[in-house]
Amino acid sequence: MQQNRPHERPWGVDFEEFVRARGSALYRYGFVLTGNAEDAADLVQEALLRLSDTWSRVRRKDDPEGYVRTIMARQHISWWRRRKREHLVAAVPEGTMTDAGVDRLAADTGLWAELAALPRRQRAVLVLRYYEDLSDQEIAKILGISCGTVRSQASRALAALRVRSAAHAAVLQPGKAS
């Protein structure tokens, strides 16, 4: 039996061990995709429920974590394609999950505010490209769009971020021309 080394990913383990080992990273990924902790937790929970049904088959593949991240990205897209409806509840949830990695992301409110202002597809493309370091082909496959659409969405998102950055600089230094 092969032993897992600390730097290797735990694909040879059972489902519960996989969740314990990679759950926090998946939660941070969900946070970057969704922009808030509650939706991130829901996204991770939904993806892990789907994974649990197919774990015996998926863990034999080369990249079970990639499989879960694909589920998460597709589920996120599915959520924002549907009409958004507010669900009222009688009682407020007891508390929220905390994660140091997400807290660091949330602490950079300037960057997150800029990303959150982008349309969801553009934000998803940037997250997959720069946070997950995926190629255009991988992003296109995950999001169910063409490679050209990936490139155009990334280009538009980066252009929007540049425009906002220039506008913020102009506001901070009104006497200087850009």
N, C-alpha and C positions, 0 to 999 in steps of 0.2 A: 504494500500500500504506500502511495506517495504521500509524503508529509508536506503540508503547506508551510512555506517560508513566509515571514512577515511581509515581505515586499511583493509576494504573489497574490493574485486575487483568488478567493476561496471557492472556485468552481466545483471542486470535488466534495463539498460539504452538503449537508442537508439544507432544506429550505430555511429553517429557523436560524441556523448559523449564518447563512447568506444574508438574511435580513439584519441580524445583529451586526455583521461585519460591514455591510454596505448601506444600511438604512439611512445613516446620517448624510452620506454623500448623495444619495437619491433625494433626500429631503432638500438639501441645498440646491440641487439641480431643479427640483420642483419650484423652489422659491424664486430662482432666477427666471424660470419660465413664466410663472404666474404673477409674481410681484407682491404676493402677500403670504403670510405664514399659514393661514387657514386653508386657502386654496391649494397651497403646496402640500399640506398634510393630506387633504382629500385626494389629490392627484397621486401621491405615493401610495396611499391606501388602496385606491382603485387599481393601480398598476400591479401592486403586490397580490391583490386578490386574483387578478387575471393570471399572474405568473404562477401562483400556487397550484392552479389547475393543470398546468403544463410543465411543472418543474422537472419531473423525471426525464422528459424529452429535452427540455431547454438546457439543463445543466450539462448535457453531453456535447452541446455545441461549443464553438470557440469563444463566444462572448455573451454569456447570460446577462451581464449587466447592460450591455449594449441593447439587448432585447428588451429589457425593462425600460431603458431610457427611450427607446422607440415607442413602446406602449405609452409612456408618459407624454411624449411629444404629440403623438396622434390623438390621445385623449384630450389634451389641452386644446388642440385645434378643433376637435369635435365640440368641446364645450363652447368655444367662442363662435362657432358656426351656427349653433342653435341660438334661438332667441333667449336672451338673458332674462330670467325670471327671478324675482326675489321670493325666497321662502322664509316666511315668518315662523318663529318657534315660540312656544309658551315660556320656555326657560332659557336663560343665557348659559352657554357651556361653562363648565367649572373653571377651566384654565386653558392655556395654550402651551404647546411644546416649545422649548427653547433649544437653540443650537448655536454654539459659538461661531461656526462658519456663516450661518445666516445672519447672526448679529453683526458680524463684520461687514457683510454685504449691505445690511440695512443701515449701518452707521454711515456709509458713504451715500448720504441722502442726495447729494448733488448729482452724482452719476445715476443713481437709481431713478431720481425724478426725471432726468432726461430720457432714460430708457422707457420709463413708464408712460411718457408722453407720446411715444411712437405707436403707430398702429400695431396690433397684436402679431400679425404675420411678420412685419419688419423686425419686431423685437425678437420673435422666435428665431428668425434667420440669424440675427446677430448673436444671440445666445448660443445657438448650435455652432456657429462658425468660430466665435472667439472664446466662449467659455468651454465648449466641448471640443474645440479644435477639429471639427469635422470638415470634410471636403464638400464642394458644391454637390457632387453626385450623392453623397451620403445624406446631405440635408434635403435634397430633392426627394430622395426615396422616403425619408422619414415624414416629410410634410405632404407628400403626394402631389408635388408640383414639378415643373420642369427645371433643369439647371439654369436656363435663361431667366426664369422667374426668380430663382434664388439670387442670381447675380443682380438683377434689377432691384429686387427688394432690399438687398444689402446696400447697393449704391444709393438708393433713395433714403434709406435710414441714416447712412453715414452723412449724406448731404444735409439732411434735416438736423442732425447733431452738430455739424459744422456751423450751420446758419444760427442755431440757438447759441452756440458757444461764442460766435462773433457778436451776436446781439448782447449777450451777457457782458462781454468784454467792453463793448461800447457804453453800456450803462454804468459799469464800474469806473471807466476812464472817459468821461464825457468830453474832455478837451482834446483828445487824440483822435485822429482820423484813422480808419482801418486801411 
